């Protein structure tokens, strides 16, 4: 019972002190529950380095390196908390060096031609005569255009888009306030007229719905638009556009990042736009930006200075 209380205290600490989001908390709970089920006891004083090493070996039989690293990090963070709270005096994770070869997974992007076709299809639905559309069809068409434009204009995460509020949207000054991972805030400027126009058209129709929902994007019931709904919207428009590639909201983020790199934008600016806490996360896109690599080699390679050959 005491150990269960420690866990609950820890989750409260993560929720209210560290400001972790619900997804991260859920992952922590799953990882910790799995660990304690494996060792078949909950007395943390009995857990030592050998216990941890055997558990890692157990995980290696069923999980990829990335999953093992995440589970390991969840446990290490918990035991650091126990030391901090003086529940235990020695952290069993001290001096353990996790050596796992993690496969680099490059971000998935789509071509600008694909994006253009997707947007064209979304806009084409707005050209249908008003009398042939229901009020919700008209509303959803305008909303979906605003969703696509905002995703690519700012590169925000789908969770950030769905959690965007009316209060934090300032179209007059062309900026929005984003509350990202770990409750970190950042201001994003709406850099092109297309996204501003799309959002203004949406707001005009949204106001008619008389919804008291604080969130910017709403569904048929006047409630917050869910992340799954955004995925479905993109999937359906992609199908209507006859696109063979599987599209996800996060691909807008990846595509914006690699496109900015292709245009020569410094990684630090892209880091700020995307809200990455570490520049290493942003640097993943360097590996994807093949066009940039090609142009650099074509224009900057020292072999071009030779006059023969």
C-alpha positions in Angstrom: 0.0 0.0 0.0 2.9 2.4 0.9 4.5 1.8 -2.5 1.2 2.4 -4.3 1.0 5.8 -2.4 4.5 6.6 -3.6 3.5 6.0 -7.2 0.4 8.2 -6.8 2.5 10.9 -5.3 4.9 10.6 -8.1 2.2 10.9 -10.8 0.9 14.0 -9.0 4.4 15.4 -9.0 4.7 14.8 -12.7 1.2 16.3 -13.4 1.4 19.4 -11.2 5.1 20.1 -10.8 6.6 19.0 -14.0 3.5 19.8 -16.0 3.7 16.6 -18.1 0.8 16.0 -20.5 -1.6 13.1 -20.3 0.1 11.0 -23.0 3.5 11.1 -21.2 1.8 10.3 -17.8 0.0 7.4 -19.4 3.3 6.1 -20.8 5.0 6.4 -17.4 2.1 4.5 -15.7 2.3 1.7 -18.3 6.1 1.4 -18.0 6.2 1.4 -14.2 3.3 -1.1 -13.9 5.1 -3.4 -16.4 8.3 -3.2 -14.3 6.7 -4.0 -11.0 4.7 -6.9 -12.5 8.0 -8.3 -13.9 9.9 -8.2 -10.6 6.8 -9.5 -8.7 7.2 -7.2 -5.7 6.9 -3.5 -5.1 9.3 -2.8 -2.2 11.7 -0.3 -3.9 14.3 -0.9 -1.2 14.9 -4.4 -2.5 15.6 -3.3 -6.1 19.2 -3.1 -7.1 21.4 -2.8 -10.1 21.1 -6.5 -10.9 17.3 -6.2 -10.9 17.5 -3.5 -13.5 20.0 -5.3 -15.7 17.9 -8.5 -15.7 14.8 -6.4 -16.6 16.6 -4.8 -19.5 17.6 -8.3 -20.8 13.9 -9.3 -20.5 12.8 -6.3 -22.5 15.4 -7.0 -25.2 13.6 -10.2 -26.1 10.4 -8.4 -27.1 11.0 -4.7 -27.7 13.0 -2.5 -30.1 15.8 -0.4 -28.8 13.7 2.8 -28.9 11.0 1.3 -26.7 13.6 -0.1 -24.3 15.3 3.3 -24.0 11.9 5.0 -23.3 11.0 2.4 -20.6 14.4 2.7 -19.1 14.1 6.5 -19.0 10.7 6.2 -17.3 12.1 4.0 -14.5 15.3 6.1 -14.1 13.2 9.2 -13.7 11.0 7.6 -11.1 13.9 6.3 -9.0 15.6 9.7 -9.2 12.3 11.1 -7.7 12.4 8.5 -4.9 16.0 9.7 -4.0 14.9 13.3 -4.2 12.0 12.6 -1.8 14.4 10.6 0.5 12.2 7.5 0.1 15.4 5.6 -0.8 19.1 6.5 -0.3 20.7 4.8 -3.3 19.5 5.0 -6.9 19.9 1.5 -8.5 20.3 3.2 -11.8 23.6 4.9 -10.8 26.5 3.9 -13.0 24.3 1.8 -15.3 25.3 2.5 -18.9 22.6 1.5 -21.4 24.2 0.4 -24.6 21.6 -0.1 -27.3 21.9 0.5 -31.0 18.9 2.6 -32.0 17.9 2.6 -35.6 17.6 6.1 -37.0 14.1 6.6 -38.3 13.9 9.5 -40.7 10.9 11.8 -40.6 8.3 11.0 -43.3 7.6 13.9 -45.7 5.6 14.5 -48.8 6.4 16.4 -51.9 5.2 20.0 -52.5 3.3 18.6 -55.5 1.4 16.3 -53.2 0.7 19.2 -50.8 -0.5 21.3 -53.7 -2.9 18.6 -54.9 -4.2 18.1 -51.4 -5.0 21.8 -50.9 -6.5 22.1 -54.4 -8.9 19.2 -53.6 -9.8 20.8 -50.3 -10.5 24.2 -51.9 -12.4 22.6 -54.8 -15.1 21.5 -52.4 -15.7 25.1 -51.4 -16.6 26.0 -55.0 -19.7 23.9 -54.9 -22.9 26.0 -55.0 -24.1 27.0 -51.5 -27.6 25.7 -52.2 -26.3 22.2 -52.8 -24.5 22.1 -49.4 -25.9 21.7 -46.0 -24.9 24.2 -43.4 -22.5 21.7 -41.8 -21.0 20.7 -45.1 -20.2 24.3 -45.8 -18.8 24.7 -42.3 -16.7 21.6 -42.4 -15.3 22.5 -45.8 -14.1 25.9 -44.6 -12.8 24.5 -41.3 -10.9 21.7 -43.1 -9.2 24.2 -45.4 -8.1 26.3 -42.3 -6.8 23.1 -40.6 -4.6 22.2 -43.6 -3.3 25.8 -44.1 -2.5 26.1 -40.4 -0.7 22.8 -40.2 1.6 23.6 -43.1 2.0 27.4 -42.4 3.2 26.8 -38.8 4.2 23.2 -38.6 2.4 22.8 -35.3 1.7 19.4 -33.8 -1.8 18.0 -34.2 -2.3 18.1 -30.4 -1.4 21.8 -30.5 -3.8 22.5 -33.3 -6.7 20.8 -31.5 -5.8 22.6 -28.2 -5.6 26.0 -29.8 -8.1 28.3 -28.2 -10.1 31.3 -29.4 -8.4 33.4 -26.7 -4.9 32.5 -28.0 -5.7 33.3 -31.6 -5.0 36.9 -32.7 -5.8 37.1 -36.4 -5.7 40.9 -36.4 -2.0 40.8 -35.5 -1.4 37.6 -37.4 -0.2 35.4 -34.5 -1.2 32.5 -32.3 -0.1 31.4 -28.8 0.8 27.7 -28.7 1.0 25.7 -25.5 3.2 22.8 -26.5 4.8 19.8 -24.7 5.4 20.3 -21.0 3.1 23.4 -21.0 5.8 25.3 -22.8 4.5 28.4 -24.6 5.6 29.9 -27.9 4.2 32.5 -30.2 3.9 31.7 -33.9 3.3 34.2 -36.6 1.0 33.5 -39.5 3.3 34.2 -42.3 1.1 34.0 -45.4 -2.2 35.6 -46.4 -3.7 32.2 -47.4 -3.8 30.8 -43.9 -5.1 34.1 -42.4 -7.9 34.3 -45.0 -8.8 30.7 -44.4 -8.9 31.1 -40.6 -11.0 34.3 -40.9 -13.5 32.6 -43.1 -13.7 29.8 -40.6 -14.2 32.1 -37.7 -17.1 33.9 -39.5 -18.9 30.5 -39.8 -17.9 29.4 -36.3 -19.5 32.5 -34.8 -22.8 31.5 -36.4 -22.6 28.1 -34.6 -22.9 30.0 -31.2 -20.7 27.3 -29.6 -19.3 28.3 -26.2 -16.4 25.8 -26.6 -13.1 27.7 -25.9 -11.2 25.8 -28.5 -10.6 27.3 -32.0 -11.5 24.2 -34.0 -14.8 22.5 -33.3 -16.8 19.6 -34.6 -20.5 19.1 -35.6 -21.5 19.2 -31.9 -19.7 22.4 -31.2 -17.1 20.6 -29.2 -13.3 20.5 -29.5 -12.1 18.9 -32.7 -10.2 15.7 -31.8 -6.8 14.6 -33.1 -8.4 11.5 -34.6 -10.9 13.7 -36.5 -8.0 15.7 -38.0 -6.3 12.5 -39.1 -9.6 11.4 -40.7 -10.1 14.7 -42.4 -6.6 14.5 -44.0 -7.1 10.9 -45.0 -10.5 11.6 -46.7 -9.2 14.6 -48.6 -6.2 12.6 -49.7 -8.5 9.9 -51.0 -10.5 12.4 -53.0 -7.3 13.8 -54.4 -6.4 10.2 -55.5 -3.1 10.4 -53.6 -1.5 7.0 -53.1 0.8 8.2 -50.3 -0.5 7.7 -46.7 -0.8 11.2 -45.2 -0.7 12.1 -41.5 -0.9 15.5 -39.7 2.7 15.2 -38.5 3.9 15.0 -42.1 3.0 18.6 -42.6 5.4 19.4 -39.7 8.2 17.3 -41.2 7.6 18.7 -44.7 7.7 22.3 -43.5 11.0 21.7 -41.7 12.7 20.1 -44.6 11.4 22.7 -47.0 12.8 25.5 -44.8 16.1 23.7 -44.7 16.1 23.5 -48.5 15.6 27.3 -48.5 18.7 27.7 -46.4 17.0 28.6 -43.1 19.2 28.1 -40.0 18.4 25.1 -37.8 18.0 27.3 -34.8 15.1 29.2 -36.3 13.4 26.0 -37.3 13.9 24.7 -33.8 12.1 27.8 -32.5 9.2 27.5 -35.0 8.6 23.8 -34.2 9.1 24.2 -30.5 11.9 21.6 -30.2 13.5 21.6 -26.7 16.7 20.2 -28.3 18.5 21.2 -31.5 19.3 17.5 -31.9 15.6 16.9 -32.7 15.6 19.5 -35.4 18.8 18.2 -36.9 17.0 15.0 -37.9 15.6 16.9 -40.8 19.1 17.6 -42.2 19.3 13.9 -43.2 16.0 14.2 -45.1 16.8 17.4 -46.9 18.3 15.7 -50.0 17.6 18.7 -52.3 19.7 20.9 -50.0 22.6 18.4 -50.1 22.4 18.2 -53.9 22.4 22.0 -54.4 25.4 22.4 -52.0 27.4 19.9 -53.8 26.5 21.3 -57.2 27.3 24.9 -56.3 29.9 24.7 -53.5 32.1 21.6 -54.2 35.8 22.6 -54.5 36.2 20.5 -57.6 34.5 23.3 -59.5 37.6 25.4 -59.0 39.7 23.1 -61.2 40.0 24.1 -64.9 40.6 20.7 -66.3 38.6 17.5 -66.8 
